Amino acid sequence: MERCFAKKTPLALCLSTIIFGGHSAVTLAQEAGATQDERELELVEVTGSHIKRAQMDGPSPVASLNAEDIAATGVTDLIGLFTKLPVSGQGTFSTQANSSDDTANGSASVSLRGLGADSTLILVNGRRVSVSPFAKNIDTAFVDINNIPLAAIERVDILKDGASATYGSDAIAGVINIILRDDFDGVEISGKVGGTADGGGGESNVSMVLGNVTDNSSHTLILDYFNRDEILYADRDYSRSANQAALRPNDPFATDFRSSSGIPGTIALASDPTDRLPDTFGNDVCAPEDIDAANNLCRYDYAPFMSMVPSTERVSFNYLGRFVLGGTVEAFAELNGQNSKTTVKGAGSPSFNELFMAGDNPNHPFADMPTHPFFGQDLTMRRRTTDIGNRRKEAESDYFRSVVGLEGELGDWAWEAAYSYIKSDAVERGVDGFPNSRRIQEAIDSGLWNPFEPSSNSAEALAYIETTTTRVGKSTNRSYDAQISGPVMAMPSGDLMLALGAEYRQESISDNPDDQFLRGDVFGTEATQANGSRNNTALFAELAIPLLDTLEMQLAARHEDYSDFGTTTDPKVSFLWSPMDSLALRGSWGTAFRAPSLSQLGLGRTDESPTLVDSLRCAAVGNVNKACEPQEYTVVFAGNPDLGPEESENFNLGAIVNIGEQLTVTLDYYNYEIENIIDSDTQFVFSNFGNDPSVVDRLPSSDPSDPGEVVTIFDSFRNIGDLSTDGLDLDLRYNLDTGYGSFGFSYVLNYMLSYEDRRPDADGGTRVDREAGDYELPEMRWTAAVDWNRDNVSARVAVNFIDSFAQDASVQQPGMSDIDSMTTVDTTVNYFGFEDITITLGATNLFDEEPPIDYADFMGFATTVHSGQGRFAYLSSTYRF
């Protein structure tokens, strides 16, 4: 490792970005003197700044992972990488836990510091890309990082402070800039196969890189194929049943999550659905093990039929080219495309008192029982339509990105102008197991379909009630950008550098389910409807000021004008000071914002089924029909065109210490204050306005003290509250050369000192809805790794730790333990002894660690924090020629 922070380094161009994991331990870049020859080194634009530099340094905290580092982690896609990063937090999501109720099947994105995927800006080669046409959880706009294969990536930069002054909206938590491979000369073919120890999840990946570089041009083409088999909850012992109480008989807190909609189901009076019986009449009866006598229900175990991780197939291409047009002017082009197919499975569709049978219906189950209380009465029911099959959704998306531009030099100034067009099309089809509620009611009324005797129904009846569903989405992003940067004047410690730029962007999104959804004719699934577009104009400027040989200051500002909510201006101030050879201090302060997403503004009526507690009814009648326990309820959401932007203020202070030639220590303190968070809080609305019929629609009850069972809850999005968080990022690196090979030791830690999500309370004040250590908010994450190489062999062992955190507040009971911490071990071994060939054998979660117990949901673990994949072993090889 070379010495850093030379006394004559005017802009402290000695600080390289922090490398996470991998074979490249943190290095401190080459000393940069102040001579003109050294200034003529190739300049590059560093993530977080528009001013080109000789090295990847700067005042803002930027971590970087190159292709070698990524390969060493053993992951097979970008989301696998980001879930391992300690800086990732609550809101990061993968395809794990995709279900027939999910609104973004097959997609994935990352949330830096737990501030949300919509507050983490994703760039490709420094430019924005379009968001997914299907929002996550109805309103979360995100860039689907599954569109970018690992084979196409040169490195990933992670800017860990707010960056709206540089990049605009969505950069509240930071920026992830994915740099694609270019200037490749030759051919590279790679293949990888792997599988899990517990079943399901087998993977295969093949990629080819072709490149040619001449004096006047360069061309790089990357082709990639990826396939992953499904993992069902049935494939894991801890999630194979929704009856967690049966799976964990010695655990007093384990819950039976089986559905109250069973097969053949539960029969209830239409006039009072709380007066009900499990269907044990006739030929088809509720199985004894599914009868819930305490609540008069026929329950159903849906878990074995559901996807934990859906099957996925992706085919992609990436092309990057450059052409010298003459003098200093070059043209460049980037073309990226991918087709992705995902299949999601779920149990048969449930109905919850939506269907009715008249008292004189020929299929009435008590027609021959005149003494029964239900004789001649109109009935409703809770029933699974398993007779038309289990639900299956097929999602297919096509992603296309194109960038064309020119760049060159005007004296000492560099300029660039480009046009980009990005489009994402998606279609989601319900191809099996979805009933049409209008036709199913018609079939009940006519006697064609008997809900209480499934085995008696004809193929004609089943074909009549089943339907296929279609949801079509499209998202586009067109932008024109131009910028110029260069020296303004000479100063004693170097040149005063200036960057100026402008951007014009047009965005649109459409998410349209078919007419069946709009009429409310489909139950057992969820879909959103959203349509919107906006224009945005931005002007930005940046100054890099060498105040001293050892002190640089940066000033940046960006002004944004949106067509749908107004204007905003965000500044940023940062510095980098290296008072001695072995020490550098850095800091930044700035404001940032997030514009309301087009989904949040333009969402049409959308049905969701979140798990909530009817606290009002619980207080009135106790735990009747599990009113005091979390259950699924139908919630109708709509967009809010009056939303304003989220606004934030953030600062970062850090120190980088280089001890001798071997040890580097980096410590950063970060702090975020975010106001006017856009969100919904349905549980708050439910609990505080549960008696308002315009907010909560309930069934009538014969008991005057009982407010009645819930039919529908109505909710929307608001600028609902504020959030603050602060913490520490620590990075330790130590290199050691011995006679037994070279060793690299690393330790990367994120420690959340505080996290407060403040929401309104019932008295008009505020309450802390979530804080550090609460559900899905572990205070600490770290990764420790040892890398070793000698001759033709290298190896790596990494330990990943996620801290414990509290159980969900809705299930917390006295004596219940927190969700335990989870530690996993990853390892890889590489052999380079064959000419032009690299062979890698590796495993993630080597010891097949199971995720710790989460009592809040049927699968028994926190799917947003922990992985159910288990041990994944793989073999890969790369051939270069």
N, C-alpha and C positions, 0 to 999 in steps of 0.2 A: 504494500500500500504506500502510495507516495505521500510526502508531507503536504499539509494543507495550510491555508490561511497565511500565505507568504506576506511579509510586511509590505511589499510593493504591489499587492493585488488590489487595484482601485475599487473594483466592484465586488470584492470578495468572491471572485469566480472560482472558488475552491470547493464550494459545497455542492456535492452531487446529491441527487435525490436519494431518499432512503429506500433501499431494496428490501422487500418483504420476502423472507424465506429464500429458497433456491440456492443455486451454486454461487451466485454473485453476492458475497457479503457486502455491507455498505462500504462503498469506496469513496474516497475524497478526491475530487477531480484534480486534473493537472493544474499546477500553478499557472496563473495568467498574469504576466507582467503588463506594463503599460506601453510597450513599444508598438509601433505601427504594424510591424510584421505579425505580432501576435493578434492584433485586432483584425487582421485579414484571415483569421481562421474561419472555417465555415460557420455561419450563423444559423441558428435554429430557433423556432418559436417554441417557447417552453409553456406547458400548461399553467394557466394562471396569469399569463402576460401576453400582450401583443407585440412587445419589443423583442426583436431577435437577439440572441446571445451566443456566445462562443461555447458555453457549457450549460448543462441542465442544472441551473441553480436559481436562487431567488429568495426573496424574503418570506414567501408563503410556504407552509408545510406541504410538500408534495412527496408522496410515496410512489415508487415505480417498480413494476414487475415486468421483466422481459420474458421472452418466449421460453427461455431455459428455466427461469424461476417457476413459471406456470406449469411446465411439464413436470417439474420436480414435486409438485403437490399431488400429482396423480389424478387430478380432476379431468373430466371429459367435456365440460362446457363451462361458460363464463359464470353461471350462477353457482356452480359447484365451487369455483374459486372464491367468489365474493362471500359466500356463506362462511368460509373459513377465516375471513379477515376480521381481526378484533374490532376494527372500526365500524363494521356492519352491525346493524341493530334491528330492533322491532320494526316491522314493516317490510323487511326483506322477504321475498317470497319466491318459491320455485314451483315446479309442477307437482311437488308433493302436496297431497290433500286436495288436488283437483277432484271435483265431484260433479254430479249431474246438476248441482245447484250453483256451481261456480260460474262467475261471469267473465272469466279470462282464462279459459282452459288452454293449456299448452304453452302459456307464457311465463315469464320470470323477470324480476327486476330487483334492485338493491336499494336499501335505505341506509344512508350513512348516518351514524350516531343515533339511529332510531327516530329520526325526524320525518320519515316518510319517503316512499319511493317517488312521490310527486314533488318532493323538495330536494331531490338529488338529480342534478343535471347530467345527462349522458350525452357525450359528444363522440363522433367518429372523425378522426383526423382533424379535431378542433372545430368541427361544425355540427350543428344540431341535426337531429333526425326526427322523423315523424313519430308521434306516440302511437300506441296500439289502438286500433279502432274500438276494441272492447275494453272498457275500463275495469279495473280490479275493484271488487266490492262496490260496484255501482259507480263510484265517483272518483277513484284514484287513477288519474292519467299517468301513464308510465311508458317508457321506452322498453320494448321487449328485447332484452339482451340475448335471447336465444337465437336472434337473427344473425348473430356473428359467430362463425365457427372459430375454434382455437387455432386451427391451421393458418388462418388469415392474419393472426395478430403478431405484430412485432413487439409491442409492449403495451402496458396499461398504466396510465398515470392517474393518481388519485389525489386531488387537491382537497385538503381537509379543513378549509375554512370557507366562509361565505364568499361568493364570487359574482354577485349580480353586477357590480361595477365593471366587470370584464365581459361577462357573458349574458347578463339579463336575467329573465325570469327563471324560476325553478332551482336556482343555485344557492338556496338558503343553507343547506347542510354541506354543500361542497360539489365537486365536479369529478366525474369519471370520464377520462378522455382515452378512447381506444384507438391506438395507432396501428394502422394496417401495414403489412409487409410490402415493400417495394424495392426497386433496385436489386432484385434477385437475379443471379446469373447461373443457369444450369437447370437441373431437374432434381426434385426431391419427392420421393414416394414414401408415405407412412401408413401403417396399419396398426390397429389396436383392437383387442378382444378382451372381454372381462365378464365376470358374473359375481353374484352374491352368494354368501354361504348359506342363506336361509331360504333361497328360492326366489325366482322372479328377478327382473332388473338386469338381465343379460344385455351387454352392449357390444356394438361393433362400430368401427370408424375407419374409413379409408380416405386419404387425401393425397392430392398431387399438386405440386408447385412447379410451374414452368416459368422461366425467366430468361430475358436476354437484355444485355446492356452494351450499348455502343457509345461512341463519343457524342452522338447527336440524339440519342433516344434511349429509353428503357421501357421494358414491358414485363409485367408480372401478372400471371394468371394462376389462380388458386381454385381448385375444384375439391369439394368435400361432400362426403356422404356419412350420415350418422343414423344409427338405429338403436333404440332402447326398448326392451320388452317391458311389459307392465309388471308392477308389484301390486298384489291385492292385499287388503288388510287381513284376509284369511291366511296369507303367507307368513304372518308373524304371530307368535304365541300370545303376545300381550295385546293384540288388536283383533284377533280372529272372531271375537264376539262383541256385540254392543252391550252385553250383560257383563260389565266389568266386575260386578259383585260375585258372579259365578267363576270368573277367571281368577279372582283373588279372594278365595273364601275366608281367609284369615285376616283380611283387611276390613276393619269396620267402616271405613270411609268410602270404599268402592261402591259405585252406583250402578243400578240397572238402567242403561240408556236405551233399552229396546223401545221401539216405536209403539205409540198407542193406536196406530193404524195397522191392524194385523190382517190375517187371512184365515178363514173367511171374514173375520173382523168382529166389530162390536156393534150391536143393535141398540139404538136409542130412540126415545120419543122425539119427534120433530118439534113438539111444543116445549120440551124441556130436555135438551141433550144430556143433562147431568143424570137423568133417570135412564140407566142403560144396563145392558147385560152382554157378556161375551157370547158370541154365536156358538152355542153348543146344541143347536136344534137342526134336525134333518140329517141328511147323509154326510155333508161336509161340515166338520166341526173344528173349532179351535183346539189345537193340540194341548194336552194337559200341561205341558211344561211352559206354554205361552199364556196360560190363564193367570191374570192378576186379580185375584179375588178381592183384595183390599180396595181396589179402585174400579172393580167391575169392568175390566178391559181384556181384550185379546191382543196381546203384544206380539211384536215381530222383530226378529233379529236381522237387521239390514246389513250389518258390518261385513259378513263374508262375501258379499257380492260387489263391494265397492272398491274402486281403484285407490290405492295409496299413492302410487306413481303411475300415470297413464303410459301406454305405449306411444312411442314417438318415432317418426321418421323424418329426416331433414336432408334436403339436397341443396347445395349452394354453390355459387361461383363468385369470385372477386377478381376484378381486373383493375390494375393501376398502371398508368402510362404517362411518360413525359417526352416532350419533343422540343428540341431547340429550334426556334424560328429564325434566329439571327441575333447577333450581338448578345445582349444579356437577357433577351426575352425568351421565355419558355412557355409552352402550353402544357396543361396537365389534365388528365381525365381519370375519374374513378367511377367504376360501375360495380355494383354489388346486388346480388339477387338471391333469394332463397324461397323454396317451397317447403312447407312444414305440414305434417299430418299427425294429428293426435286423436287417440280413441280413449274416451272416458266411460267407465262403467259405474252403474249405480243399481240399487235394489229397485224392485217394482214401485211404481208411482203410488204415493199415499193420498188418501182423501181424508179430510177432517170435517165431517158434518156438512160437506158441500152438496151431497147427493141425497135424494129423498125417494121414498116409496109411499104411495097412497094406501090408505087403509083397506081399500077394496081391490088392490092389485092382485092379479092371479098368482103371483109368486110370493105373496105375503107369507112370512115364515110362521105366522100364528093363525093362518086362515082356518085351520082345523082344530084350533085350541080355544074354544069360546070362553073358557074360564081364565085364560091368561090375561094379565092386566094390559098387555099390548095388543090384544085381539081387536081388530078393526081400527087401530090407531095409525095415524100417519107416522112414518118412521124416517129417521136419518141414520147415518152409519159412519164408522171409521173403518176404512177398508183399503187393503193393498191390491192393486190390479196386477198381481203376479201372473194371472192367467194369460195376459198378452205379452209376458216376458219381462225380464229385467231391463232397466233403462240403459241405453247406449247412445252416447253422443260422439259424433265425428266432427272435429274442428280442422279446417284447412286454411292456411294463410299463405299469401304470396307477398313477399317484400322486395321492393326494388328501390335502389338508391343510385342517383347519377349526379356527378359533379364535374363541371368543365370550367376551366379558368385559364388566366394568364398571370404570369409573374415576371418581374424583372427588376432592374436597378436604374435609378436616376442619380448618377454620381454616387454619393455615399448613402443614398436613400434606397430602401427596398419597398416595392409595391406589389400588390396582389389584388386581383378582382376575379370573382367567380359567380356562377349561377348553379344552384342545386335544386333538384327535384327528387322528392322522396315520397313513395306511395306504399301503403300497406293495405291489402285487401284480405278480408277474412270471411269465412262462411262457417257457421256452426249448425249442424243438422242433428236433430233428434231422430234416429233411425229405427229405434226399437223401444218398446215399453212405455210409450207416451199415449195416454188416453185423451180424447176430446170430450170435455165435460158436457157440452151441449148434446152431442150424440149419445153419450153414455146415459144421460138423463132420459133422452128420448127412448133409448133401448130398454130402460127400466120401466118407463111408463107403458110401453107397448107390450111388455112381457118378453121381448126378444132376448134380453139379457137378465139373468137372475144373479144379483150380487151375493146372495147368501148360499148359493149352490154352484160354486165355480166349475165343478166337474160336469155339470149338466149343460153348460153353454156350448153352442155349436161354433164351428169355425167361421160360419157366416156372421154370427153375433160378435165374435172377437174381432174380426176384420172390420166390422162396422164401427166399433168403439175406439179402435186404435188409429192413431194418426202419426204423421211425420211432421217435424217442426223445422223451420228454417230461420236463421238469423244472419243477416248480411251486414258487414261493416266495411267502412273505408276511411282511411286517414291519409291526408296529404300535407306536404310541407314544401312550399316553393320559396326560395330566398335568393336575393341578390346581395352580395357583400363586396366591399372594397376597403382596403386599408393601406396605409403608407407609414413607414417608420424610418427613423434615421437620426443623426446627430444635429442638434440645434446650434450648439456652441461648445467651444472647448472650455473646460474648467481645469483648475490646477490638478484635480485628481482624476480627470478623464472627461469624456464627452457627456454633455447633457443630452439624453435621448428622449425622443418624442414619438408617440404613435397616435395616429388619427384614423378614424374609420366610421363607416356607416353600413347599415344593414336594413333591408326591407324584406319582410316575411309575410307570407299568406298561409294560413293554416285552416284546415277544414276537417270535420269529423262527422261521420254518419254511422249510426248503429240502429238497424231497423229489423225487429223481429217480424214474422209474418202476421197476417190478420188474426189468426187464432189467438196469439198472445194479446193483441190489442183489444180483442173482444172479451178477454178473460176466459177463453174456452180451454186452456191447457193448465192442468195442475200437475204437480210433481216435478217442476223445474222452474228455473228463474231466467229471466232475460231482461236486458235493459233496452231502452229506446232513447237515443240522444242524437240531436242534430245541431250543428253550429259551425260558424266560421268567423274568422277575425283577420284583420290586417295589423301589422306592427311595423313601426319605423323607429330605428335606434341610431343615435349618434354617440360615439365614445371617444375618449382621449386618455392617454397615459403618459406619465413622465417618469423617467428614471434619473435620479439626481445623485451624482457621486459627491457627496458633501466632503468626504475625506478619503484618503487612500483606503481606509478600513471601514468606511460607513457609506452605505447607499440607502437612499430613500426613494420610494415609489408613491406616486399619486395617480389615482385613476378615478374616472367618473363616467357614467353612462346615463343617457336620457332616453326613456322609452315612451312612445305614444301608441296606445292601443285603441282600436276602433270600438271596443265594446265596454271599456270601463274607465278610460282616462289615461293620465300620464303619471310617470314616476321618475325620479332622479336618484341615483345611488352613488355615493362616493366610497373610496377606499384609500387608506393610508397604510403603508407598510415600510419596514426598514430591515436591513441586515447589517450588523456591526460585528467586525472581527478584531477585537482589541489586541489579540495576541495570536501567535501561530497556532495554538491548540484550542482556541475558544472562539465561537461565534454565537451571537445573540440575535434573535429575530422576533418580529412582532408585527401584527396587523390589526387594523380596526376598520370596520365597514358596515354598511347597511345592505340589506338584500330584500327581495320580495318574491312572492309567487303569485302569478296571475290566476284567477279562478279558471279551472279547466273548462273546456268546452262542454264536457259531460256534466259538470256541476251547474253550469249556466243553462244548458239546453236539454236536460234530462226530461223525457216524457214520463208518464205514469209507469212506474216500475214496481213489480212485486218482489219482495225479499222475504226470507224466513229466518231471521236471526234467533238465537237462543236468548230468551229474556225471562224475567221473573215477574209475575203479576203481584207486586207487593201490596197493591190496594186490596185486591180480593183476598190475599193471604191474611192481611190484618183484619178483614171483615169476617171470614169464615174459617180461617186456619188452613191447613194443608189438604183441603178438599180437592180431589182430583189433581193432586200435586201442584196446587196453586203457588206454594211456597218454594217450589223447585224449578230450576231452569228448564224451559221447554221452548220448542219452536212456535213462533207466532207469525202470521202474515202481516207484513208491513208494506204499505204503499208509499213510495218515495216519488218526489217530483223535483225538478230543477228550480233554482232560484236566480232569476236574471238580475237581482239587485245586489248580488254578492260583490264585496270589495276584495282587494288583494290581501294576502298575508304579508306582513312587514316584519323585518327582523333587524337586530343589531348584534354584531358578533365581534369578538376580539380573540387574538391568539398571541401567546408569549412563549418563546422557546429558547432553548440553549442546546448547542452542539459542541461536544467536547471530544477532541481527538487526542488520545493519550498514547504517545509513542507512535509506532508504526502499525500497531495491531488492534487497539481497542478504540471503539467509537461509541459514545453515549449521546443519545438525543432525547430530550424531554420537552414536551409542549403542554401548555395549559390552554384549554379552549373554553369559551363561554358564549352561549347563544341566548338571546331574549327575543321571542317571537310573539307577535300580537295579531289578533283578529284571525285566529286559526279557522279554516274552513272545514267544517265537519258536521256530523249529525250525532246526537246523543239520544237514541231512541229509548234506552232504559230510563233516562231522566224524564223524558216526555211521558212515557208510559206510567211511571211512578207518581208524577206530580199532576198529570192531567188525565188520569185514567177514568174519571167520572164525566169528562166532557165528551158528549157523543160526536162532536165534530172532530175529535182527536182519536177516540177509541170507540169503535162500534162493538157492542156486546149483545149476546143473546139474552132474551128475557129469562127471568128466573122466578119460580114460584115462591122462593124464600125472600122476603123483603129486605133482609140484611145482606143478601148475596147480590153483588153488582152484576153477576152473570159472566159466562164464559166469553172470551174475546173472539170476535170474528176478524176485525181488521184494525190496525193501528196506522195512522197517517202521520208522515214526517217529511221533512225537507232538510236542506243544507243551510247553514248559517255561518256567519263570522262569529264563532261561538265562544271563544276563550283565548287564553294566552298560554304559552309554554316557555319554560326556561330550563336550561341544562348546562352543566359544566363538568369538566373532567380532565384527565391526564392521558397523554399518549407517551409511552416510553419505548425506546428502541435501543437495544444493546447489541453490539457486534464485536466479536473477537476472532481474529485469525491466528492460526498457529501452524508453522511448518516444522515437521519432525522427520526423522528418518523412516517413519512408518506412513508417511503421506502428509497431505495438507488437510487441516481441519478448519472448519468455519462454524462458530457457535453464535446463535442468535436468539434473542428474546424480544417479542413484540407484545406490548400490553396496552389495552384500553381500560381505564378505570373511570367509571361514571361517579363523580362526586355527588351530583344532585340531578334530579329530573322532576319537574313539577308541571303537570298538565292541569291547568286551572279552568274550571267550568262553572256555569251559573248554578246556584242552589235554589231551593224552593222559596227562600225568603228574599230573593233578589240580590243576594251577595254572591260570593264565589266559594268554591270548594276545590280541594285538590283531588282530581279524579284519579290520577296515577302519579306515582313517584318512583324514584330509583329503588330497585329491589322488588317492585310489584310484579304482577303477572306479566310475563314476556319481556321484562326489563331487568335482566341480570346486571349487577353492578360491575362485573369484571369479566373480561375475556382476554386470553393470552395464547400465544403460540411460541413454543420453544423448539429449536431445531439444531441438529448437528449435521454438518455436511463433511464428507471425507472423499478425497480422491487421491489415487496413486496409480501411476502408469496407465493401464487400460481400463481401470475400474473406478467408478465413483458410487457413492451411496449416500442416502439421506434418511434420517429418522426425525420426525416431527411429532410433538405432543400438543394437542389442541385442548384448551380448557374453556368451558362455559360455566360461569358461577351459578349458584343456586338462586332461586327467586320464589316469591310467594305464590301460593295457589290462587286461582281466580277468586275474587271476592265473593262471587255468587255462590261458591260452594264451600267457602272457608268455614270450618267448625273448630271449636275448642279441642286442642290436642292434635289437630291435623298438622303434619309436617310440611315444610316448604318443598317445592320441587327441587330435587337434589341437583348438585352440580354434575356435569358430564365431562369425562376426559376420554379422548380417543387418540390413537397412535397411528400415524401414517408412515410408510417406508417405501423407498425405491432403491433399486440397484441397477446401474447402467454398465454395460460392457462395450468397449470401443475397439476390441482387438481385431475385428474384421475390417478390411479396407472399405471405407465409405459406408459402413453399416454400423448403426447403433442399436443395441438390443436392451430393452428395459423390462424388468420384472418388478411389480410393486403391489401394494395393497393399501387401501384406506380403511380406517377403523380395524386395524390388524387383529385386535383381540375381540372383535364382534361385540362391542359394548352396546347394551340395550339402552334406549332412552329412558330417563327417569319418569316416575309415575306422575301424571297430571290427572286430577280428579274431575276436570271441568268438561271433558268431552268423551265420546264413546271410544275413541281409538286409544285412550290411555296415555298419550304423550302429547307434548306441545309441538304440534307440527310446524309452527312458524319459527321455532327456535332449534329444535332437535331433529335429527334425521332418523328415519326408520329403515334406511337402506341396509344397515349392518355392514359386515365385512365385505368389501369389494376387492377382488384380486384381478389383476390384469397383466397382459403381456403385450408389449408394443415393439415395433421396429421401424427404423427410418433408414432409407437408402438414398444417398446423394451421389450424383454423378454429373 
